[in-house]
Amino acid sequence: MLKITECPTCGSDKIKRVRRNWTDIDHGKRYTVPNLRFHECPACGERVYGHEAMQKIEASRPLGWRHDTRKEGRSVSDVLVKIKRTILAGRYRFSEKARTEMESDHLSRWDVAESIINASRIYKTLRSHGPRRSHSREKLYIIIGRTLGGVAVYTKGKFRQEGGFEVFYFLVSSKKAL
Ligand SMILES: [Zn+2]
């Protein structure tokens, strides 16, 4: 829980931590988050929400915070947007192969995540057969991007279902020699 002693909007030192049922309207539907902790300024009415409060609010929204994916995935750039959003949400995994490559190339998971966020296009999309039993065709995405520090990173990954969410699974992630 973050500690705030001064209102970020009006500067009042009267801002205080509160805990109460919190309501809002999402797409015309009223919803309530019980016992939400946040800061409120009695002087100007400003409210400040921390990470935990935002998580609770997002999880309580009747339509969910997840993006409408029906319109996505049609073009390459939409897929890249979807990959970036999945990474930003922290829903990514590394295969043992990818982890080993990162270790020998001195790449952290942040380096790999940054290279994806900075990438402007998908370098190549490959189709492969999934596991023999499922008969499903998977798409593998090769993305070459740079970290904020300028290091080029080569990754190969795919989407996987995990607990009702799609996660991005890195199969390969290594430094790219350019
Ligand atoms: Zn204030």
Backbone and ligand atoms as CSV (ligand in chain L), in Angstrom:
chain,resi,resn,atom,element,x,y,z
A,1,MET,N,N,0.847,-1.204,0.000
A,1,MET,CA,C,0.000,0.000,0.000
A,1,MET,C,C,0.882,1.254,0.000
A,2,LEU,N,N,0.629,2.126,-0.958
A,2,LEU,CA,C,1.484,3.311,-1.038
A,2,LEU,C,C,1.106,4.327,0.036
A,3,LYS,N,N,2.079,5.119,0.461
A,3,LYS,CA,C,1.831,6.150,1.467
A,3,LYS,C,C,1.884,7.496,0.789
A,4,ILE,N,N,0.827,8.268,0.959
A,4,ILE,CA,C,0.787,9.582,0.349
A,4,ILE,C,C,0.492,10.598,1.442
A,5,THR,N,N,1.285,11.636,1.505
A,5,THR,CA,C,1.079,12.636,2.549
A,5,THR,C,C,0.628,13.970,1.974
A,6,GLU,N,N,0.720,14.090,0.643
A,6,GLU,CA,C,0.362,15.354,0.018
A,6,GLU,C,C,-0.451,15.070,-1.240
A,7,CYS,N,N,-1.564,15.760,-1.404
A,7,CYS,CA,C,-2.408,15.526,-2.579
A,7,CYS,C,C,-1.648,15.904,-3.845
A,8,PRO,N,N,-1.544,15.003,-4.813
A,8,PRO,CA,C,-0.788,15.307,-6.042
A,8,PRO,C,C,-1.463,16.377,-6.893
A,9,THR,N,N,-2.749,16.640,-6.637
A,9,THR,CA,C,-3.471,17.622,-7.433
A,9,THR,C,C,-3.476,19.018,-6.802
A,10,CYS,N,N,-3.809,19.114,-5.509
A,10,CYS,CA,C,-3.926,20.441,-4.888
A,10,CYS,C,C,-2.863,20.708,-3.829
A,11,GLY,N,N,-2.090,19.694,-3.474
A,11,GLY,CA,C,-1.016,19.899,-2.497
A,11,GLY,C,C,-1.455,19.826,-1.053
A,12,SER,N,N,-2.738,19.610,-0.805
A,12,SER,CA,C,-3.242,19.551,0.576
A,12,SER,C,C,-2.623,18.381,1.347
A,13,ASP,N,N,-2.341,18.628,2.636
A,13,ASP,CA,C,-1.794,17.542,3.457
A,13,ASP,C,C,-2.912,16.810,4.199
A,14,LYS,N,N,-4.147,17.106,3.819
A,14,LYS,CA,C,-5.292,16.459,4.457
A,14,LYS,C,C,-5.656,15.128,3.777
A,15,ILE,N,N,-4.964,14.835,2.682
A,15,ILE,CA,C,-5.282,13.591,1.964
A,15,ILE,C,C,-5.052,12.408,2.893
A,16,LYS,N,N,-5.982,11.462,2.856
A,16,LYS,CA,C,-5.841,10.328,3.779
A,16,LYS,C,C,-6.295,9.017,3.153
A,17,ARG,N,N,-5.831,7.962,3.776
A,17,ARG,CA,C,-6.158,6.627,3.316
A,17,ARG,C,C,-7.564,6.285,3.762
A,18,VAL,N,N,-8.369,5.754,2.851
A,18,VAL,CA,C,-9.726,5.347,3.210
A,18,VAL,C,C,-9.938,3.906,2.756
A,19,ARG,N,N,-10.939,3.309,3.338
A,19,ARG,CA,C,-11.297,1.952,2.940
A,19,ARG,C,C,-12.805,1.871,2.952
A,20,ARG,N,N,-13.361,1.738,1.758
A,20,ARG,CA,C,-14.823,1.690,1.703
A,20,ARG,C,C,-15.298,1.056,0.395
A,21,ASN,N,N,-16.593,0.792,0.358
A,21,ASN,CA,C,-17.175,0.249,-0.865
A,21,ASN,C,C,-17.100,1.344,-1.930
A,22,TRP,N,N,-16.641,0.966,-3.083
A,22,TRP,CA,C,-16.355,1.932,-4.135
A,22,TRP,C,C,-17.196,1.558,-5.354
A,23,THR,N,N,-17.876,2.524,-5.944
A,23,THR,CA,C,-18.716,2.198,-7.101
A,23,THR,C,C,-18.346,3.053,-8.306
A,24,ASP,N,N,-18.604,2.485,-9.456
A,24,ASP,CA,C,-18.384,3.215,-10.705
A,24,ASP,C,C,-19.328,2.622,-11.748
A,25,ILE,N,N,-19.369,3.237,-12.909
A,25,ILE,CA,C,-20.231,2.742,-13.978
A,25,ILE,C,C,-19.359,2.381,-15.172
A,26,ASP,N,N,-19.556,1.173,-15.688
A,26,ASP,CA,C,-18.797,0.709,-16.851
A,26,ASP,C,C,-19.791,0.308,-17.928
A,27,HIS,N,N,-19.739,0.971,-19.074
A,27,HIS,CA,C,-20.675,0.689,-20.170
A,27,HIS,C,C,-22.131,0.653,-19.672
A,28,GLY,N,N,-22.496,1.646,-18.834
A,28,GLY,CA,C,-23.872,1.744,-18.361
A,28,GLY,C,C,-24.217,0.824,-17.204
A,29,LYS,N,N,-23.276,0.003,-16.784
A,29,LYS,CA,C,-23.560,-0.911,-15.678
A,29,LYS,C,C,-22.826,-0.452,-14.421
A,30,ARG,N,N,-23.604,-0.308,-13.339
A,30,ARG,CA,C,-22.990,0.080,-12.076
A,30,ARG,C,C,-22.356,-1.143,-11.431
A,31,TYR,N,N,-21.190,-0.957,-10.879
A,31,TYR,CA,C,-20.546,-2.066,-10.179
A,31,TYR,C,C,-19.840,-1.553,-8.935
A,32,THR,N,N,-19.656,-2.427,-7.984
A,32,THR,CA,C,-19.095,-2.053,-6.686
A,32,THR,C,C,-17.872,-2.905,-6.368
A,33,VAL,N,N,-16.862,-2.262,-5.853
A,33,VAL,CA,C,-15.715,-2.990,-5.309
A,33,VAL,C,C,-15.790,-2.835,-3.790
A,34,PRO,N,N,-16.043,-3.919,-3.065
A,34,PRO,CA,C,-16.176,-3.809,-1.611
A,34,PRO,C,C,-14.830,-3.572,-0.923
A,35,ASN,N,N,-14.865,-2.743,0.102
A,35,ASN,CA,C,-13.675,-2.500,0.944
A,35,ASN,C,C,-12.416,-2.134,0.165
A,36,LEU,N,N,-12.570,-1.223,-0.777
A,36,LEU,CA,C,-11.389,-0.821,-1.558
A,36,LEU,C,C,-10.555,0.180,-0.759
A,37,ARG,N,N,-9.247,-0.031,-0.786
A,37,ARG,CA,C,-8.331,0.905,-0.121
A,37,ARG,C,C,-7.776,1.866,-1.153
A,38,PHE,N,N,-7.915,3.149,-0.865
A,38,PHE,CA,C,-7.314,4.163,-1.735
A,38,PHE,C,C,-7.123,5.437,-0.922
A,39,HIS,N,N,-6.549,6.463,-1.527
A,39,HIS,CA,C,-6.368,7.744,-0.845
A,39,HIS,C,C,-7.387,8.738,-1.393
A,40,GLU,N,N,-7.883,9.587,-0.520
A,40,GLU,CA,C,-8.858,10.582,-0.945
A,40,GLU,C,C,-8.516,11.922,-0.306
A,41,CYS,N,N,-8.632,12.977,-1.122
A,41,CYS,CA,C,-8.341,14.322,-0.635
A,41,CYS,C,C,-9.651,15.044,-0.329
A,42,PRO,N,N,-9.892,15.418,0.941
A,42,PRO,CA,C,-11.125,16.104,1.282
A,42,PRO,C,C,-11.159,17.527,0.729
A,43,ALA,N,N,-9.997,18.070,0.402
A,43,ALA,CA,C,-9.930,19.448,-0.088
A,43,ALA,C,C,-10.408,19.567,-1.530
A,44,CYS,N,N,-9.963,18.661,-2.395
A,44,CYS,CA,C,-10.320,18.799,-3.815
A,44,CYS,C,C,-11.058,17.586,-4.382
A,45,GLY,N,N,-11.175,16.528,-3.599
A,45,GLY,CA,C,-11.907,15.360,-4.089
A,45,GLY,C,C,-11.075,14.377,-4.886
A,46,GLU,N,N,-9.812,14.699,-5.064
A,46,GLU,CA,C,-8.930,13.790,-5.820
A,46,GLU,C,C,-8.837,12.428,-5.126
A,47,ARG,N,N,-8.754,11.394,-5.935
A,47,ARG,CA,C,-8.549,10.052,-5.397
A,47,ARG,C,C,-7.307,9.455,-6.043
A,48,VAL,N,N,-6.569,8.696,-5.270
A,48,VAL,CA,C,-5.342,8.065,-5.777
A,48,VAL,C,C,-5.425,6.566,-5.521
A,49,TYR,N,N,-5.196,5.811,-6.580
A,49,TYR,CA,C,-5.289,4.353,-6.477
A,49,TYR,C,C,-3.933,3.717,-6.707
A,50,GLY,N,N,-3.576,2.794,-5.861
A,50,GLY,CA,C,-2.321,2.065,-6.040
A,50,GLY,C,C,-2.518,0.840,-6.916
A,51,HIS,N,N,-1.452,0.120,-7.083
A,51,HIS,CA,C,-1.461,-1.069,-7.941
A,51,HIS,C,C,-2.547,-2.072,-7.528
A,52,GLU,N,N,-2.614,-2.325,-6.225
A,52,GLU,CA,C,-3.577,-3.308,-5.717
A,52,GLU,C,C,-5.014,-2.879,-5.964
A,53,ALA,N,N,-5.292,-1.607,-5.711
A,53,ALA,CA,C,-6.639,-1.078,-5.918
A,53,ALA,C,C,-7.016,-1.151,-7.397
A,54,MET,N,N,-6.070,-0.796,-8.271
A,54,MET,CA,C,-6.341,-0.849,-9.711
A,54,MET,C,C,-6.655,-2.271,-10.159
A,55,GLN,N,N,-5.916,-3.216,-9.591
A,55,GLN,CA,C,-6.167,-4.624,-9.926
A,55,GLN,C,C,-7.581,-5.027,-9.545
A,56,LYS,N,N,-7.997,-4.618,-8.343
A,56,LYS,CA,C,-9.342,-4.970,-7.872
A,56,LYS,C,C,-10.411,-4.322,-8.733
A,57,ILE,N,N,-10.191,-3.067,-9.092
A,57,ILE,CA,C,-11.171,-2.354,-9.918
A,57,ILE,C,C,-11.280,-3.028,-11.288
A,58,GLU,N,N,-10.118,-3.309,-11.880
A,58,GLU,CA,C,-10.122,-3.931,-13.208
A,58,GLU,C,C,-10.796,-5.303,-13.176
A,59,ALA,N,N,-10.544,-6.039,-12.102
A,59,ALA,CA,C,-11.118,-7.387,-11.995
A,59,ALA,C,C,-12.614,-7.344,-11.756
A,60,SER,N,N,-13.118,-6.218,-11.240
A,60,SER,CA,C,-14.533,-6.122,-10.899
A,60,SER,C,C,-15.391,-5.548,-12.015
A,61,ARG,N,N,-14.750,-4.985,-13.010
A,61,ARG,CA,C,-15.540,-4.373,-14.089
A,61,ARG,C,C,-16.385,-5.431,-14.759
A,62,PRO,N,N,-17.697,-5.114,-14.946
A,62,PRO,CA,C,-18.608,-6.125,-15.491
A,62,PRO,C,C,-18.173,-6.657,-16.859
A,63,LEU,N,N,-17.624,-5.812,-17.693
A,63,LEU,CA,C,-17.218,-6.289,-19.015
A,63,LEU,C,C,-15.750,-6.687,-19.051
A,64,GLY,N,N,-15.102,-6.562,-17.906
A,64,GLY,CA,C,-13.701,-6.972,-17.862
A,64,GLY,C,C,-12.806,-5.922,-18.474
A,65,TRP,N,N,-11.548,-5.988,-18.167
A,65,TRP,CA,C,-10.606,-5.017,-18.721
A,65,TRP,C,C,-9.944,-5.562,-19.967
A,66,ARG,N,N,-10.172,-6.837,-20.234
A,66,ARG,CA,C,-9.513,-7.434,-21.400
A,66,ARG,C,C,-10.027,-6.800,-22.681
A,67,HIS,N,N,-9.185,-6.703,-23.624
A,67,HIS,CA,C,-9.543,-6.043,-24.866
A,67,HIS,C,C,-10.456,-6.931,-25.699
A,68,ASP,N,N,-11.234,-6.278,-26.527
A,68,ASP,CA,C,-12.094,-7.022,-27.437
A,68,ASP,C,C,-11.206,-7.620,-28.520
A,69,THR,N,N,-10.972,-8.910,-28.425
A,69,THR,CA,C,-10.012,-9.522,-29.350
A,69,THR,C,C,-10.659,-9.941,-30.669
A,70,ARG,N,N,-11.999,-9.760,-30.760
A,70,ARG,CA,C,-12.647,-10.184,-32.007
A,70,ARG,C,C,-12.151,-9.387,-33.200
A,71,LYS,N,N,-11.811,-8.119,-32.937
A,71,LYS,CA,C,-11.374,-7.268,-34.040
A,71,LYS,C,C,-9.874,-7.395,-34.262
A,72,GLU,N,N,-9.218,-8.081,-33.366
A,72,GLU,CA,C,-7.766,-8.165,-33.474
A,72,GLU,C,C,-7.333,-9.463,-34.149
A,73,GLY,N,N,-6.102,-9.510,-34.505
A,73,GLY,CA,C,-5.558,-10.732,-35.051
A,73,GLY,C,C,-5.781,-10.899,-36.539
A,74,ARG,N,N,-6.290,-9.877,-37.195
A,74,ARG,CA,C,-6.538,-10.003,-38.629
A,74,ARG,C,C,-5.295,-9.677,-39.448
A,75,SER,N,N,-4.590,-8.663,-39.018
A,75,SER,CA,C,-3.400,-8.288,-39.765
A,75,SER,C,C,-2.183,-8.462,-38.870
A,76,VAL,N,N,-1.035,-8.416,-39.500
A,76,VAL,CA,C,0.197,-8.643,-38.761
A,76,VAL,C,C,0.365,-7.628,-37.638
A,77,SER,N,N,0.056,-6.359,-37.924
A,77,SER,CA,C,0.296,-5.345,-36.897
A,77,SER,C,C,-0.642,-5.536,-35.708
A,78,ASP,N,N,-1.873,-6.000,-35.959
A,78,ASP,CA,C,-2.786,-6.277,-34.853
A,78,ASP,C,C,-2.245,-7.394,-33.967
A,79,VAL,N,N,-1.621,-8.375,-34.592
A,79,VAL,CA,C,-1.041,-9.471,-33.815
A,79,VAL,C,C,0.093,-8.933,-32.955
A,80,LEU,N,N,0.899,-8.052,-33.528
A,80,LEU,CA,C,2.009,-7.486,-32.761
A,80,LEU,C,C,1.478,-6.682,-31.569
A,81,VAL,N,N,0.406,-5.949,-31.785
A,81,VAL,CA,C,-0.216,-5.192,-30.687
A,81,VAL,C,C,-0.674,-6.151,-29.593
A,82,LYS,N,N,-1.274,-7.246,-30.024
A,82,LYS,CA,C,-1.756,-8.244,-29.060
A,82,LYS,C,C,-0.583,-8.852,-28.272
A,83,ILE,N,N,0.512,-9.138,-28.963
A,83,ILE,CA,C,1.698,-9.679,-28.288
A,83,ILE,C,C,2.225,-8.661,-27.268
A,84,LYS,N,N,2.297,-7.393,-27.681
A,84,LYS,CA,C,2.812,-6.357,-26.774
A,84,LYS,C,C,1.928,-6.222,-25.533
A,85,ARG,N,N,0.614,-6.258,-25.741
A,85,ARG,CA,C,-0.295,-6.133,-24.596
A,85,ARG,C,C,-0.155,-7.315,-23.647
A,86,THR,N,N,0.054,-8.480,-24.219
A,86,THR,CA,C,0.226,-9.683,-23.392
A,86,THR,C,C,1.504,-9.572,-22.566
A,87,ILE,N,N,2.561,-9.047,-23.192
A,87,ILE,CA,C,3.835,-8.858,-22.488
A,87,ILE,C,C,3.663,-7.818,-21.371
A,88,LEU,N,N,3.012,-6.701,-21.712
A,88,LEU,CA,C,2.832,-5.629,-20.727
A,88,LEU,C,C,2.009,-6.090,-19.537
A,89,ALA,N,N,1.092,-7.032,-19.778
A,89,ALA,CA,C,0.274,-7.560,-18.690
A,89,ALA,C,C,1.049,-8.583,-17.859
A,90,GLY,N,N,2.283,-8.857,-18.267
A,90,GLY,CA,C,3.119,-9.799,-17.523
A,90,GLY,C,C,2.780,-11.249,-17.808
A,91,ARG,N,N,1.991,-11.471,-18.866
A,91,ARG,CA,C,1.606,-12.851,-19.167
A,91,ARG,C,C,2.555,-13.446,-20.211
A,92,TYR,N,N,3.773,-13.742,-19.778
A,92,TYR,CA,C,4.716,-14.371,-20.687
A,92,TYR,C,C,5.502,-15.441,-19.951
A,93,ARG,N,N,5.978,-16.403,-20.720
A,93,ARG,CA,C,6.720,-17.529,-20.160
A,93,ARG,C,C,7.934,-17.792,-21.046
A,94,PHE,N,N,8.936,-18.403,-20.461
A,94,PHE,CA,C,10.122,-18.758,-21.238
A,94,PHE,C,C,10.324,-20.261,-21.212
A,95,SER,N,N,10.642,-20.814,-22.347
A,95,SER,CA,C,11.007,-22.230,-22.377
A,95,SER,C,C,12.408,-22.369,-21.784
A,96,GLU,N,N,12.757,-23.578,-21.416
A,96,GLU,CA,C,14.094,-23.805,-20.858
A,96,GLU,C,C,15.175,-23.419,-21.876
A,97,LYS,N,N,14.902,-23.725,-23.154
A,97,LYS,CA,C,15.859,-23.368,-24.214
A,97,LYS,C,C,16.070,-21.851,-24.252
A,98,ALA,N,N,14.966,-21.118,-24.240
A,98,ALA,CA,C,15.055,-19.658,-24.278
A,98,ALA,C,C,15.803,-19.134,-23.053
A,99,ARG,N,N,15.485,-19.705,-21.890
A,99,ARG,CA,C,16.124,-19.256,-20.645
A,99,ARG,C,C,17.642,-19.469,-20.693
A,100,THR,N,N,18.040,-20.644,-21.230
A,100,THR,CA,C,19.473,-20.958,-21.323
A,100,THR,C,C,20.183,-20.001,-22.281
A,101,GLU,N,N,19.530,-19.729,-23.395
A,101,GLU,CA,C,20.122,-18.794,-24.365
A,101,GLU,C,C,20.291,-17.403,-23.755
A,102,MET,N,N,19.247,-16.984,-23.024
A,102,MET,CA,C,19.317,-15.665,-22.394
A,102,MET,C,C,20.457,-15.600,-21.398
A,103,GLU,N,N,20.616,-16.679,-20.657
A,103,GLU,CA,C,21.667,-16.708,-19.653
A,103,GLU,C,C,23.041,-16.580,-20.295
A,104,SER,N,N,23.257,-17.328,-21.402
A,104,SER,CA,C,24.590,-17.266,-22.011
A,104,SER,C,C,24.797,-15.950,-22.762
A,105,ASP,N,N,23.697,-15.284,-23.151
A,105,ASP,CA,C,23.834,-13.985,-23.830
A,105,ASP,C,C,23.700,-12.810,-22.857
A,106,HIS,N,N,23.571,-13.106,-21.577
A,106,HIS,CA,C,23.392,-12.073,-20.552
A,106,HIS,C,C,22.174,-11.190,-20.822
A,107,LEU,N,N,21.087,-11.838,-21.160
A,107,LEU,CA,C,19.836,-11.104,-21.372
A,107,LEU,C,C,18.892,-11.416,-20.217
A,108,SER,N,N,18.242,-10.400,-19.698
A,108,SER,CA,C,17.244,-10.623,-18.655
A,108,SER,C,C,15.863,-10.677,-19.309
A,109,ARG,N,N,14.871,-11.077,-18.529
A,109,ARG,CA,C,13.520,-11.101,-19.092
A,109,ARG,C,C,13.050,-9.698,-19.451
A,110,TRP,N,N,13.585,-8.686,-18.729
A,110,TRP,CA,C,13.219,-7.295,-19.059
A,110,TRP,C,C,13.780,-6.914,-20.414
A,111,ASP,N,N,15.018,-7.359,-20.704
A,111,ASP,CA,C,15.617,-7.064,-22.014
A,111,ASP,C,C,14.735,-7.623,-23.128
A,112,VAL,N,N,14.292,-8.863,-22.938
A,112,VAL,CA,C,13.467,-9.516,-23.958
A,112,VAL,C,C,12.129,-8.788,-24.093
A,113,ALA,N,N,11.519,-8.452,-22.951
A,113,ALA,CA,C,10.238,-7.739,-22.981
A,113,ALA,C,C,10.392,-6.386,-23.674
A,114,GLU,N,N,11.456,-5.668,-23.365
A,114,GLU,CA,C,11.700,-4.359,-23.994
A,114,GLU,C,C,11.853,-4.490,-25.506
A,115,SER,N,N,12.556,-5.538,-25.933
A,115,SER,CA,C,12.789,-5.701,-27.372
A,115,SER,C,C,11.468,-5.928,-28.112
A,116,ILE,N,N,10.518,-6.578,-27.439
A,116,ILE,CA,C,9.209,-6.808,-28.064
A,116,ILE,C,C,8.420,-5.497,-28.109
A,117,ILE,N,N,8.440,-4.770,-26.997
A,117,ILE,CA,C,7.692,-3.507,-26.932
A,117,ILE,C,C,8.229,-2.522,-27.975
A,118,ASN,N,N,9.531,-2.552,-28.209
A,118,ASN,CA,C,10.142,-1.623,-29.172
A,118,ASN,C,C,10.020,-2.077,-30.622
A,119,ALA,N,N,9.680,-3.337,-30.847
A,119,ALA,CA,C,9.634,-3.838,-32.229
A,119,ALA,C,C,8.510,-3.166,-33.010
A,120,SER,N,N,8.784,-2.849,-34.269
A,120,SER,CA,C,7.766,-2.174,-35.070
A,120,SER,C,C,7.043,-3.148,-36.007
A,121,ARG,N,N,7.557,-4.357,-36.119
A,121,ARG,CA,C,6.872,-5.331,-36.961
A,121,ARG,C,C,7.289,-6.745,-36.579
A,122,ILE,N,N,6.480,-7.686,-37.029
A,122,ILE,CA,C,6.843,-9.088,-36.866
A,122,ILE,C,C,7.723,-9.451,-38.054
A,123,TYR,N,N,8.898,-9.957,-37.757
A,123,TYR,CA,C,9.859,-10.254,-38.815
A,123,TYR,C,C,9.348,-11.373,-39.712
A,124,LYS,N,N,8.804,-12.405,-39.118
A,124,LYS,CA,C,8.332,-13.543,-39.896
A,124,LYS,C,C,7.302,-14.345,-39.108
A,125,THR,N,N,6.259,-14.832,-39.785
A,125,THR,CA,C,5.289,-15.710,-39.128
A,125,THR,C,C,5.412,-17.096,-39.731
A,126,LEU,N,N,5.618,-18.080,-38.881
A,126,LEU,CA,C,5.768,-19.456,-39.356
A,126,LEU,C,C,4.551,-20.265,-38.924
A,127,ARG,N,N,4.156,-21.188,-39.767
A,127,ARG,CA,C,3.098,-22.109,-39.368
A,127,ARG,C,C,3.732,-23.447,-39.072
A,128,SER,N,N,3.305,-24.044,-37.998
A,128,SER,CA,C,3.845,-25.364,-37.697
A,128,SER,C,C,2.718,-26.217,-37.158
A,129,HIS,N,N,2.900,-27.521,-37.279
A,129,HIS,CA,C,1.905,-28.408,-36.692
A,129,HIS,C,C,2.086,-28.414,-35.197
A,130,GLY,N,N,0.981,-28.384,-34.508
A,130,GLY,CA,C,1.031,-28.451,-33.058
A,130,GLY,C,C,1.350,-29.853,-32.614
A,131,PRO,N,N,1.149,-30.146,-31.335
A,131,PRO,CA,C,1.366,-31.505,-30.852
A,131,PRO,C,C,0.523,-32.492,-31.661
A,132,ARG,N,N,1.066,-33.661,-31.913
A,132,ARG,CA,C,0.464,-34.617,-32.830
A,132,ARG,C,C,-1.018,-34.902,-32.530
A,133,ARG,N,N,-1.333,-35.008,-31.249
A,133,ARG,CA,C,-2.701,-35.379,-30.908
A,133,ARG,C,C,-3.713,-34.278,-31.214
A,134,SER,N,N,-3.290,-33.026,-31.080
A,134,SER,CA,C,-4.266,-31.933,-31.190
A,134,SER,C,C,-4.602,-31.582,-32.637
A,135,HIS,N,N,-3.737,-31.940,-33.580
A,135,HIS,CA,C,-3.934,-31.616,-34.992
A,135,HIS,C,C,-4.130,-30.128,-35.237
A,136,SER,N,N,-3.710,-29.326,-34.294
A,136,SER,CA,C,-3.904,-27.886,-34.471
A,136,SER,C,C,-2.663,-27.286,-35.109
A,137,ARG,N,N,-2.910,-26.272,-35.856
A,137,ARG,CA,C,-1.787,-25.567,-36.465
A,137,ARG,C,C,-1.453,-24.373,-35.589
A,138,GLU,N,N,-0.195,-24.239,-35.272
A,138,GLU,CA,C,0.222,-23.121,-34.444
A,138,GLU,C,C,0.934,-22.100,-35.312
A,139,LYS,N,N,0.897,-20.876,-34.840
A,139,LYS,CA,C,1.681,-19.839,-35.502
A,139,LYS,C,C,2.824,-19.455,-34.591
A,140,LEU,N,N,3.990,-19.402,-35.183
A,140,LEU,CA,C,5.174,-18.966,-34.447
A,140,LEU,C,C,5.577,-17.599,-34.973
A,141,TYR,N,N,5.860,-16.701,-34.055
A,141,TYR,CA,C,6.206,-15.337,-34.449
A,141,TYR,C,C,7.669,-15.054,-34.156
A,142,ILE,N,N,8.370,-14.655,-35.201
A,142,ILE,CA,C,9.763,-14.246,-35.025
A,142,ILE,C,C,9.796,-12.725,-34.980
A,143,ILE,N,N,10.342,-12.211,-33.921
A,143,ILE,CA,C,10.401,-10.759,-33.731
A,143,ILE,C,C,11.833,-10.366,-33.402
A,144,ILE,N,N,12.310,-9.361,-34.117
A,144,ILE,CA,C,13.634,-8.827,-33.816
A,144,ILE,C,C,13.441,-7.390,-33.370
A,145,GLY,N,N,13.837,-7.120,-32.150
A,145,GLY,CA,C,13.671,-5.763,-31.617
A,145,GLY,C,C,14.889,-5.380,-30.816
A,146,ARG,N,N,14.886,-4.165,-30.384
A,146,ARG,CA,C,16.018,-3.677,-29.584
A,146,ARG,C,C,15.568,-3.332,-28.175
A,147,THR,N,N,16.448,-3.594,-27.224
A,147,THR,CA,C,16.166,-3.173,-25.851
A,147,THR,C,C,16.289,-1.650,-25.798
A,148,LEU,N,N,15.878,-1.058,-24.674
A,148,LEU,CA,C,16.020,0.393,-24.527
A,148,LEU,C,C,17.495,0.793,-24.584
A,149,GLY,N,N,18.378,-0.153,-24.251
A,149,GLY,CA,C,19.817,0.099,-24.312
A,149,GLY,C,C,20.416,-0.147,-25.685
A,150,GLY,N,N,19.590,-0.564,-26.657
A,150,GLY,CA,C,20.054,-0.707,-28.029
A,150,GLY,C,C,20.537,-2.087,-28.442
A,151,VAL,N,N,20.401,-3.061,-27.567
A,151,VAL,CA,C,20.843,-4.412,-27.907
A,151,VAL,C,C,19.765,-5.104,-28.751
A,152,ALA,N,N,20.152,-5.652,-29.894
A,152,ALA,CA,C,19.185,-6.338,-30.752
A,152,ALA,C,C,18.919,-7.744,-30.211
A,153,VAL,N,N,17.645,-8.090,-30.115
A,153,VAL,CA,C,17.259,-9.391,-29.567
A,153,VAL,C,C,16.373,-10.118,-30.575
A,154,TYR,N,N,16.703,-11.382,-30.781
A,154,TYR,CA,C,15.936,-12.232,-31.692
A,154,TYR,C,C,15.063,-13.150,-30.851
A,155,THR,N,N,13.762,-13.157,-31.109
A,155,THR,CA,C,12.884,-14.057,-30.352
A,155,THR,C,C,11.962,-14.834,-31.279
A,156,LYS,N,N,11.619,-16.017,-30.848
A,156,LYS,CA,C,10.603,-16.808,-31.530
A,156,LYS,C,C,9.617,-17.237,-30.445
A,157,GLY,N,N,8.320,-16.970,-30.685
A,157,GLY,CA,C,7.343,-17.293,-29.642
A,157,GLY,C,C,5.974,-17.583,-30.203
A,158,LYS,N,N,5.090,-18.009,-29.320
A,158,LYS,CA,C,3.736,-18.343,-29.734
A,158,LYS,C,C,2.774,-18.090,-28.577
A,159,PHE,N,N,1.477,-18.054,-28.900
A,159,PHE,CA,C,0.468,-17.908,-27.857
A,159,PHE,C,C,0.074,-19.283,-27.341
A,160,ARG,N,N,-0.229,-19.323,-26.051
A,160,ARG,CA,C,-0.697,-20.550,-25.425
A,160,ARG,C,C,-1.797,-20.203,-24.446
A,161,GLN,N,N,-2.787,-21.055,-24.331
A,161,GLN,CA,C,-3.851,-20.846,-23.341
A,161,GLN,C,C,-3.360,-21.299,-21.979
A,162,GLU,N,N,-3.646,-20.481,-20.984
A,162,GLU,CA,C,-3.247,-20.852,-19.628
A,162,GLU,C,C,-4.249,-20.260,-18.647
A,163,GLY,N,N,-5.044,-21.099,-18.057
A,163,GLY,CA,C,-6.016,-20.644,-17.065
A,163,GLY,C,C,-6.986,-19.607,-17.594
A,164,GLY,N,N,-7.444,-19.786,-18.838
A,164,GLY,CA,C,-8.420,-18.861,-19.401
A,164,GLY,C,C,-7.801,-17.612,-20.013
A,165,PHE,N,N,-6.500,-17.484,-19.882
A,165,PHE,CA,C,-5.812,-16.344,-20.477
A,165,PHE,C,C,-4.872,-16.825,-21.565
A,166,GLU,N,N,-4.559,-15.928,-22.469
A,166,GLU,CA,C,-3.527,-16.258,-23.435
A,166,GLU,C,C,-2.209,-15.724,-22.898
A,167,VAL,N,N,-1.204,-16.574,-22.903
A,167,VAL,CA,C,0.123,-16.114,-22.504
A,167,VAL,C,C,1.034,-16.227,-23.715
A,168,PHE,N,N,2.065,-15.403,-23.731
A,168,PHE,CA,C,3.030,-15.485,-24.820
A,168,PHE,C,C,4.220,-16.299,-24.335
A,169,TYR,N,N,4.542,-17.300,-25.096
A,169,TYR,CA,C,5.531,-18.295,-24.710
A,169,TYR,C,C,6.767,-18.140,-25.575
A,170,PHE,N,N,7.884,-17.760,-24.964
A,170,PHE,CA,C,9.122,-17.604,-25.722
A,170,PHE,C,C,9.829,-18.950,-25.854
A,171,LEU,N,N,10.030,-19.362,-27.090
A,171,LEU,CA,C,10.754,-20.604,-27.359
A,171,LEU,C,C,12.237,-20.334,-27.551
A,172,VAL,N,N,12.514,-19.184,-28.163
A,172,VAL,CA,C,13.895,-18.791,-28.446
A,172,VAL,C,C,14.042,-17.318,-28.091
A,173,SER,N,N,15.087,-16.955,-27.411
A,173,SER,CA,C,15.371,-15.541,-27.217
A,173,SER,C,C,16.863,-15.382,-27.007
A,174,SER,N,N,17.490,-14.743,-27.973
A,174,SER,CA,C,18.943,-14.597,-27.912
A,174,SER,C,C,19.365,-13.270,-28.525
A,175,LYS,N,N,20.606,-12.936,-28.278
A,175,LYS,CA,C,21.148,-11.728,-28.880
A,175,LYS,C,C,21.268,-11.935,-30.377
A,176,LYS,N,N,20.963,-10.908,-31.128
A,176,LYS,CA,C,21.042,-10.998,-32.570
A,176,LYS,C,C,22.328,-10.324,-33.029
A,177,ALA,N,N,23.137,-11.085,-33.726
A,177,ALA,CA,C,24.365,-10.511,-34.280
A,177,ALA,C,C,24.001,-9.774,-35.552
A,178,LEU,N,N,24.268,-8.471,-35.583
A,178,LEU,CA,C,23.904,-7.701,-36.762
A,178,LEU,C,C,25.147,-7.199,-37.501
L,1,ZN,ZN,ZN,-6.431,17.648,-3.192
